[in-house]
Amino acid sequence: MPNNSVEKELRDIKRVMSRYKDEYLSRIVPGEDNDYLYYEFCEDIERHTEPYIMRMVKTKHLEINEAKRFLAEIFDMAVEVYLKGRKKPSLFY
């Protein structure tokens, strides 16, 4: 179980990533191909958040299972962007 300062850090990271998610959601154009937003969000997570969390594991501030669970929650935000940005199928082709 992470200590209080690590828990606060994880809450702060989650809050920042939630703002990122909101920003990506605001960029969705209805009826358009918005998949690139999902890929950009995943890239942000992989480039910035994931290495930071893995450093917390390496420095023994976080257990690997806790890190996996946390990162799954963050990647779920990207999936939400993907699902909301999906082009709705047309009835008329």
N, CA, C and O atoms as CSV, one atom per row, in Angstrom:
chain,resi,resn,atom,element,x,y,z
A,1,MET,N,N,0.851,-1.190,0.000
A,1,MET,CA,C,0.000,0.000,0.000
A,1,MET,C,C,0.889,1.243,0.000
A,1,MET,O,O,1.782,1.360,0.839
A,2,PRO,N,N,0.656,2.166,-0.925
A,2,PRO,CA,C,1.486,3.363,-0.976
A,2,PRO,C,C,1.259,4.256,0.247
A,2,PRO,O,O,0.179,4.262,0.839
A,3,ASN,N,N,2.304,5.012,0.611
A,3,ASN,CA,C,2.140,5.938,1.730
A,3,ASN,C,C,1.324,7.154,1.284
A,3,ASN,O,O,0.964,7.287,0.115
A,4,ASN,N,N,1.045,8.031,2.239
A,4,ASN,CA,C,0.164,9.176,1.957
A,4,ASN,C,C,0.687,10.086,0.851
A,4,ASN,O,O,-0.094,10.571,0.032
A,5,SER,N,N,1.999,10.324,0.817
A,5,SER,CA,C,2.529,11.223,-0.213
A,5,SER,C,C,2.432,10.574,-1.600
A,5,SER,O,O,2.194,11.264,-2.592
A,6,VAL,N,N,2.617,9.253,-1.670
A,6,VAL,CA,C,2.482,8.554,-2.950
A,6,VAL,C,C,1.015,8.540,-3.382
A,6,VAL,O,O,0.705,8.746,-4.555
A,7,GLU,N,N,0.123,8.300,-2.433
A,7,GLU,CA,C,-1.316,8.341,-2.753
A,7,GLU,C,C,-1.712,9.707,-3.281
A,7,GLU,O,O,-2.478,9.804,-4.240
A,8,LYS,N,N,-1.199,10.761,-2.666
A,8,LYS,CA,C,-1.498,12.117,-3.131
A,8,LYS,C,C,-0.946,12.321,-4.544
A,8,LYS,O,O,-1.613,12.900,-5.401
A,9,GLU,N,N,0.274,11.841,-4.777
A,9,GLU,CA,C,0.887,11.965,-6.105
A,9,GLU,C,C,0.044,11.253,-7.158
A,9,GLU,O,O,-0.158,11.784,-8.250
A,10,LEU,N,N,-0.447,10.063,-6.844
A,10,LEU,CA,C,-1.282,9.316,-7.785
A,10,LEU,C,C,-2.609,10.037,-8.041
A,10,LEU,O,O,-3.090,10.075,-9.174
A,11,ARG,N,N,-3.189,10.600,-6.999
A,11,ARG,CA,C,-4.429,11.384,-7.173
A,11,ARG,C,C,-4.179,12.583,-8.082
A,11,ARG,O,O,-4.988,12.896,-8.955
A,12,ASP,N,N,-3.043,13.250,-7.860
A,12,ASP,CA,C,-2.697,14.417,-8.679
A,12,ASP,C,C,-2.499,14.022,-10.144
A,12,ASP,O,O,-2.969,14.709,-11.051
A,13,ILE,N,N,-1.808,12.924,-10.359
A,13,ILE,CA,C,-1.587,12.439,-11.728
A,13,ILE,C,C,-2.925,12.106,-12.376
A,13,ILE,O,O,-3.166,12.456,-13.531
A,14,LYS,N,N,-3.784,11.435,-11.635
A,14,LYS,CA,C,-5.088,11.057,-12.178
A,14,LYS,C,C,-5.907,12.305,-12.517
A,14,LYS,O,O,-6.609,12.331,-13.528
A,15,ARG,N,N,-5.820,13.329,-11.683
A,15,ARG,CA,C,-6.544,14.579,-11.937
A,15,ARG,C,C,-6.015,15.250,-13.216
A,15,ARG,O,O,-6.799,15.738,-14.030
A,16,VAL,N,N,-4.705,15.272,-13.389
A,16,VAL,CA,C,-4.111,15.855,-14.594
A,16,VAL,C,C,-4.543,15.065,-15.829
A,16,VAL,O,O,-4.918,15.646,-16.848
A,17,MET,N,N,-4.489,13.745,-15.729
A,17,MET,CA,C,-4.867,12.912,-16.875
A,17,MET,C,C,-6.356,13.050,-17.181
A,17,MET,O,O,-6.761,12.945,-18.339
A,18,SER,N,N,-7.155,13.280,-16.178
A,18,SER,CA,C,-8.586,13.515,-16.398
A,18,SER,C,C,-8.791,14.810,-17.176
A,18,SER,O,O,-9.673,14.890,-18.031
A,19,ARG,N,N,-7.981,15.819,-16.883
A,19,ARG,CA,C,-8.044,17.071,-17.650
A,19,ARG,C,C,-7.614,16.842,-19.095
A,19,ARG,O,O,-8.207,17.391,-20.023
A,20,TYR,N,N,-6.570,16.019,-19.276
A,20,TYR,CA,C,-6.152,15.653,-20.631
A,20,TYR,C,C,-7.317,14.987,-21.360
A,20,TYR,O,O,-7.616,15.320,-22.507
A,21,LYS,N,N,-7.973,14.040,-20.678
A,21,LYS,CA,C,-9.106,13.331,-21.285
A,21,LYS,C,C,-10.175,14.321,-21.703
A,21,LYS,O,O,-10.698,14.235,-22.815
A,22,ASP,N,N,-10.508,15.260,-20.827
A,22,ASP,CA,C,-11.523,16.265,-21.151
A,22,ASP,C,C,-11.109,17.093,-22.364
A,22,ASP,O,O,-11.942,17.426,-23.207
A,23,GLU,N,N,-9.822,17.424,-22.448
A,23,GLU,CA,C,-9.324,18.181,-23.595
A,23,GLU,C,C,-9.480,17.368,-24.881
A,23,GLU,O,O,-9.930,17.888,-25.902
A,24,TYR,N,N,-9.109,16.103,-24.822
A,24,TYR,CA,C,-9.262,15.248,-26.005
A,24,TYR,C,C,-10.736,15.096,-26.376
A,24,TYR,O,O,-11.083,15.138,-27.556
A,25,LEU,N,N,-11.600,14.921,-25.385
A,25,LEU,CA,C,-13.038,14.789,-25.665
A,25,LEU,C,C,-13.577,16.056,-26.321
A,25,LEU,O,O,-14.448,15.985,-27.187
A,26,SER,N,N,-13.063,17.214,-25.912
A,26,SER,CA,C,-13.549,18.482,-26.485
A,26,SER,C,C,-13.129,18.635,-27.946
A,26,SER,O,O,-13.704,19.449,-28.669
A,27,ARG,N,N,-12.146,17.873,-28.386
A,27,ARG,CA,C,-11.657,17.968,-29.766
A,27,ARG,C,C,-12.363,17.000,-30.720
A,27,ARG,O,O,-12.072,16.988,-31.916
A,28,ILE,N,N,-13.279,16.196,-30.201
A,28,ILE,CA,C,-14.006,15.246,-31.048
A,28,ILE,C,C,-14.919,16.010,-31.999
A,28,ILE,O,O,-15.654,16.911,-31.593
A,29,VAL,N,N,-14.857,15.634,-33.266
A,29,VAL,CA,C,-15.728,16.217,-34.287
A,29,VAL,C,C,-16.753,15.139,-34.648
A,29,VAL,O,O,-16.391,14.103,-35.207
A,30,PRO,N,N,-18.030,15.378,-34.330
A,30,PRO,CA,C,-19.054,14.363,-34.622
A,30,PRO,C,C,-19.068,13.974,-36.098
A,30,PRO,O,O,-18.971,14.819,-36.988
A,31,GLY,N,N,-19.190,12.682,-36.325
A,31,GLY,CA,C,-19.274,12.177,-37.691
A,31,GLY,C,C,-17.940,12.065,-38.404
A,31,GLY,O,O,-17.890,11.598,-39.543
A,32,GLU,N,N,-16.864,12.479,-37.765
A,32,GLU,CA,C,-15.530,12.419,-38.372
A,32,GLU,C,C,-14.744,11.268,-37.757
A,32,GLU,O,O,-15.146,10.692,-36.746
A,33,ASP,N,N,-13.617,10.943,-38.384
A,33,ASP,CA,C,-12.715,9.937,-37.852
A,33,ASP,C,C,-11.865,10.589,-36.763
A,33,ASP,O,O,-10.999,11.416,-37.048
A,34,ASN,N,N,-12.121,10.209,-35.526
A,34,ASN,CA,C,-11.423,10.800,-34.387
A,34,ASN,C,C,-10.436,9.838,-33.737
A,34,ASN,O,O,-9.953,10.092,-32.633
A,35,ASP,N,N,-10.136,8.744,-34.412
A,35,ASP,CA,C,-9.243,7.746,-33.830
A,35,ASP,C,C,-7.888,8.330,-33.449
A,35,ASP,O,O,-7.265,7.878,-32.488
A,36,TYR,N,N,-7.432,9.323,-34.190
A,36,TYR,CA,C,-6.129,9.920,-33.909
A,36,TYR,C,C,-6.060,10.484,-32.494
A,36,TYR,O,O,-4.987,10.518,-31.892
A,37,LEU,N,N,-7.205,10.929,-31.955
A,37,LEU,CA,C,-7.218,11.458,-30.587
A,37,LEU,C,C,-6.871,10.367,-29.585
A,37,LEU,O,O,-6.122,10.596,-28.635
A,38,TYR,N,N,-7.421,9.180,-29.804
A,38,TYR,CA,C,-7.121,8.027,-28.948
A,38,TYR,C,C,-5.632,7.725,-29.007
A,38,TYR,O,O,-4.988,7.547,-27.973
A,39,TYR,N,N,-5.088,7.669,-30.213
A,39,TYR,CA,C,-3.672,7.334,-30.370
A,39,TYR,C,C,-2.764,8.398,-29.749
A,39,TYR,O,O,-1.743,8.069,-29.146
A,40,GLU,N,N,-3.133,9.660,-29.897
A,40,GLU,CA,C,-2.350,10.733,-29.283
A,40,GLU,C,C,-2.393,10.642,-27.760
A,40,GLU,O,O,-1.377,10.821,-27.089
A,41,PHE,N,N,-3.576,10.362,-27.226
A,41,PHE,CA,C,-3.717,10.251,-25.770
A,41,PHE,C,C,-2.884,9.072,-25.263
A,41,PHE,O,O,-2.170,9.202,-24.268
A,42,CYS,N,N,-2.969,7.936,-25.932
A,42,CYS,CA,C,-2.158,6.773,-25.539
A,42,CYS,C,C,-0.670,7.110,-25.595
A,42,CYS,O,O,0.098,6.714,-24.718
A,43,GLU,N,N,-0.274,7.838,-26.625
A,43,GLU,CA,C,1.133,8.227,-26.740
A,43,GLU,C,C,1.551,9.122,-25.579
A,43,GLU,O,O,2.647,8.964,-25.040
A,44,ASP,N,N,0.691,10.058,-25.191
A,44,ASP,CA,C,0.988,10.908,-24.033
A,44,ASP,C,C,1.177,10.055,-22.780
A,44,ASP,O,O,2.107,10.273,-22.003
A,45,ILE,N,N,0.296,9.093,-22.595
A,45,ILE,CA,C,0.391,8.218,-21.423
A,45,ILE,C,C,1.684,7.411,-21.467
A,45,ILE,O,O,2.406,7.333,-20.474
A,46,GLU,N,N,1.972,6.815,-22.613
A,46,GLU,CA,C,3.169,5.977,-22.748
A,46,GLU,C,C,4.460,6.775,-22.628
A,46,GLU,O,O,5.467,6.271,-22.130
A,47,ARG,N,N,4.426,8.007,-23.084
A,47,ARG,CA,C,5.631,8.829,-23.090
A,47,ARG,C,C,5.896,9.505,-21.745
A,47,ARG,O,O,7.051,9.700,-21.368
A,48,HIS,N,N,4.837,9.863,-21.022
A,48,HIS,CA,C,5.021,10.656,-19.803
A,48,HIS,C,C,4.587,9.934,-18.525
A,48,HIS,O,O,5.357,9.835,-17.570
A,49,THR,N,N,3.366,9.436,-18.514
A,49,THR,CA,C,2.817,8.873,-17.280
A,49,THR,C,C,3.404,7.503,-16.946
A,49,THR,O,O,3.827,7.256,-15.817
A,50,GLU,N,N,3.425,6.626,-17.933
A,50,GLU,CA,C,3.897,5.263,-17.673
A,50,GLU,C,C,5.348,5.214,-17.166
A,50,GLU,O,O,5.618,4.507,-16.195
A,51,PRO,N,N,6.279,5.933,-17.783
A,51,PRO,CA,C,7.654,5.898,-17.249
A,51,PRO,C,C,7.746,6.441,-15.816
A,51,PRO,O,O,8.518,5.934,-15.002
A,52,TYR,N,N,6.967,7.456,-15.524
A,52,TYR,CA,C,6.972,8.029,-14.176
A,52,TYR,C,C,6.477,7.005,-13.158
A,52,TYR,O,O,7.070,6.835,-12.093
A,53,ILE,N,N,5.384,6.329,-13.501
A,53,ILE,CA,C,4.828,5.314,-12.604
A,53,ILE,C,C,5.817,4.156,-12.442
A,53,ILE,O,O,5.984,3.629,-11.342
A,54,MET,N,N,6.463,3.767,-13.527
A,54,MET,CA,C,7.422,2.667,-13.438
A,54,MET,C,C,8.660,3.059,-12.619
A,54,MET,O,O,9.273,2.201,-11.984
A,55,ARG,N,N,9.030,4.337,-12.628
A,55,ARG,CA,C,10.112,4.794,-11.741
A,55,ARG,C,C,9.685,4.679,-10.290
A,55,ARG,O,O,10.501,4.379,-9.419
A,56,MET,N,N,8.412,4.915,-10.030
A,56,MET,CA,C,7.904,4.762,-8.662
A,56,MET,C,C,8.012,3.300,-8.213
A,56,MET,O,O,8.265,3.023,-7.040
A,57,VAL,N,N,7.821,2.381,-9.141
A,57,VAL,CA,C,7.986,0.955,-8.820
A,57,VAL,C,C,9.463,0.656,-8.577
A,57,VAL,O,O,9.822,-0.004,-7.601
A,58,LYS,N,N,10.302,1.143,-9.467
A,58,LYS,CA,C,11.738,0.881,-9.366
A,58,LYS,C,C,12.322,1.412,-8.060
A,58,LYS,O,O,13.222,0.805,-7.481
A,59,THR,N,N,11.806,2.541,-7.606
A,59,THR,CA,C,12.301,3.139,-6.359
A,59,THR,C,C,11.542,2.636,-5.139
A,59,THR,O,O,11.712,3.143,-4.031
A,60,LYS,N,N,10.703,1.631,-5.362
A,60,LYS,CA,C,9.963,0.952,-4.283
A,60,LYS,C,C,8.936,1.843,-3.572
A,60,LYS,O,O,8.603,1.621,-2.408
A,61,HIS,N,N,8.444,2.851,-4.297
A,61,HIS,CA,C,7.371,3.681,-3.758
A,61,HIS,C,C,6.002,3.090,-4.080
A,61,HIS,O,O,4.987,3.480,-3.503
A,62,LEU,N,N,5.995,2.137,-5.018
A,62,LEU,CA,C,4.742,1.553,-5.492
A,62,LEU,C,C,5.019,0.101,-5.875
A,62,LEU,O,O,6.066,-0.213,-6.442
A,63,GLU,N,N,4.084,-0.766,-5.561
A,63,GLU,CA,C,4.191,-2.172,-5.951
A,63,GLU,C,C,3.767,-2.309,-7.411
A,63,GLU,O,O,2.972,-1.512,-7.909
A,64,ILE,N,N,4.290,-3.309,-8.086
A,64,ILE,CA,C,3.987,-3.490,-9.509
A,64,ILE,C,C,2.490,-3.676,-9.756
A,64,ILE,O,O,1.957,-3.148,-10.732
A,65,ASN,N,N,1.810,-4.419,-8.888
A,65,ASN,CA,C,0.361,-4.614,-9.068
A,65,ASN,C,C,-0.409,-3.306,-8.922
A,65,ASN,O,O,-1.388,-3.071,-9.630
A,66,GLU,N,N,0.035,-2.466,-8.007
A,66,GLU,CA,C,-0.605,-1.156,-7.841
A,66,GLU,C,C,-0.362,-0.293,-9.078
A,66,GLU,O,O,-1.254,0.425,-9.528
A,67,ALA,N,N,0.842,-0.369,-9.618
A,67,ALA,CA,C,1.170,0.397,-10.823
A,67,ALA,C,C,0.326,-0.072,-12.000
A,67,ALA,O,O,-0.203,0.742,-12.756
A,68,LYS,N,N,0.203,-1.385,-12.152
A,68,LYS,CA,C,-0.612,-1.931,-13.244
A,68,LYS,C,C,-2.059,-1.479,-13.123
A,68,LYS,O,O,-2.679,-1.084,-14.110
A,69,ARG,N,N,-2.588,-1.538,-11.920
A,69,ARG,CA,C,-3.978,-1.126,-11.693
A,69,ARG,C,C,-4.151,0.360,-12.008
A,69,ARG,O,O,-5.121,0.759,-12.652
A,70,PHE,N,N,-3.209,1.163,-11.552
A,70,PHE,CA,C,-3.284,2.605,-11.792
A,70,PHE,C,C,-3.215,2.907,-13.296
A,70,PHE,O,O,-4.021,3.678,-13.817
A,71,LEU,N,N,-2.254,2.297,-13.982
A,71,LEU,CA,C,-2.110,2.549,-15.416
A,71,LEU,C,C,-3.320,2.052,-16.193
A,71,LEU,O,O,-3.697,2.654,-17.198
A,72,ALA,N,N,-3.927,0.972,-15.746
A,72,ALA,CA,C,-5.151,0.491,-16.402
A,72,ALA,C,C,-6.248,1.544,-16.302
A,72,ALA,O,O,-6.981,1.769,-17.264
A,73,GLU,N,N,-6.364,2.189,-15.143
A,73,GLU,CA,C,-7.364,3.250,-14.981
A,73,GLU,C,C,-7.072,4.423,-15.921
A,73,GLU,O,O,-7.989,5.015,-16.491
A,74,ILE,N,N,-5.806,4.746,-16.073
A,74,ILE,CA,C,-5.430,5.861,-16.947
A,74,ILE,C,C,-5.708,5.499,-18.411
A,74,ILE,O,O,-6.254,6.310,-19.159
A,75,PHE,N,N,-5.334,4.288,-18.814
A,75,PHE,CA,C,-5.602,3.872,-20.200
A,75,PHE,C,C,-7.100,3.745,-20.462
A,75,PHE,O,O,-7.542,3.901,-21.600
A,76,ASP,N,N,-7.888,3.462,-19.419
A,76,ASP,CA,C,-9.347,3.448,-19.576
A,76,ASP,C,C,-9.863,4.822,-20.001
A,76,ASP,O,O,-10.863,4.918,-20.713
A,77,MET,N,N,-9.189,5.872,-19.570
A,77,MET,CA,C,-9.579,7.220,-19.993
A,77,MET,C,C,-9.389,7.371,-21.500
A,77,MET,O,O,-10.212,7.985,-22.179
A,78,ALA,N,N,-8.302,6.809,-22.015
A,78,ALA,CA,C,-8.053,6.862,-23.460
A,78,ALA,C,C,-9.109,6.058,-24.207
A,78,ALA,O,O,-9.567,6.471,-25.272
A,79,VAL,N,N,-9.493,4.926,-23.660
A,79,VAL,CA,C,-10.532,4.107,-24.285
A,79,VAL,C,C,-11.845,4.877,-24.333
A,79,VAL,O,O,-12.589,4.784,-25.309
A,80,GLU,N,N,-12.127,5.636,-23.280
A,80,GLU,CA,C,-13.338,6.464,-23.271
A,80,GLU,C,C,-13.313,7.479,-24.416
A,80,GLU,O,O,-14.330,7.710,-25.070
A,81,VAL,N,N,-12.147,8.082,-24.654
A,81,VAL,CA,C,-12.004,9.016,-25.779
A,81,VAL,C,C,-12.252,8.277,-27.087
A,81,VAL,O,O,-12.949,8.777,-27.970
A,82,TYR,N,N,-11.687,7.100,-27.205
A,82,TYR,CA,C,-11.862,6.299,-28.422
A,82,TYR,C,C,-13.339,5.996,-28.668
A,82,TYR,O,O,-13.840,6.193,-29.775
A,83,LEU,N,N,-14.028,5.520,-27.641
A,83,LEU,CA,C,-15.435,5.130,-27.799
A,83,LEU,C,C,-16.333,6.328,-28.090
A,83,LEU,O,O,-17.250,6.232,-28.906
A,84,LYS,N,N,-16.079,7.443,-27.434
A,84,LYS,CA,C,-16.907,8.633,-27.674
A,84,LYS,C,C,-16.626,9.254,-29.034
A,84,LYS,O,O,-17.486,9.924,-29.606
A,85,GLY,N,N,-15.427,9.030,-29.549
A,85,GLY,CA,C,-15.055,9.629,-30.826
A,85,GLY,C,C,-15.346,8.767,-32.031
A,85,GLY,O,O,-15.094,9.169,-33.167
A,86,ARG,N,N,-15.882,7.567,-31.786
A,86,ARG,CA,C,-16.165,6.660,-32.905
A,86,ARG,C,C,-17.209,7.249,-33.822
A,86,ARG,O,O,-18.212,7.813,-33.385
A,87,LYS,N,N,-16.948,7.103,-35.094
A,87,LYS,CA,C,-17.878,7.555,-36.114
A,87,LYS,C,C,-19.101,6.646,-36.058
A,87,LYS,O,O,-18.974,5.422,-36.097
A,88,LYS,N,N,-20.250,7.230,-35.970
A,88,LYS,CA,C,-21.501,6.460,-35.920
A,88,LYS,C,C,-21.792,5.892,-37.306
A,88,LYS,O,O,-21.693,6.608,-38.302
A,89,PRO,N,N,-22.148,4.615,-37.375
A,89,PRO,CA,C,-22.439,4.043,-38.702
A,89,PRO,C,C,-23.671,4.720,-39.334
A,89,PRO,O,O,-24.658,5.022,-38.664
A,90,SER,N,N,-23.569,4.932,-40.594
A,90,SER,CA,C,-24.657,5.556,-41.327
A,90,SER,C,C,-25.664,4.494,-41.773
A,90,SER,O,O,-25.288,3.372,-42.111
A,91,LEU,N,N,-26.925,4.856,-41.768
A,91,LEU,CA,C,-27.964,3.940,-42.268
A,91,LEU,C,C,-27.978,3.933,-43.786
A,91,LEU,O,O,-28.476,2.997,-44.412
A,92,PHE,N,N,-27.428,4.983,-44.367
A,92,PHE,CA,C,-27.436,5.117,-45.824
A,92,PHE,C,C,-26.012,5.161,-46.335
A,92,PHE,O,O,-25.237,6.039,-45.957
A,93,TYR,N,N,-25.670,4.228,-47.182
A,93,TYR,CA,C,-24.297,4.171,-47.715
A,93,TYR,C,C,-24.256,4.626,-49.131
A,93,TYR,O,O,-23.187,4.645,-49.742
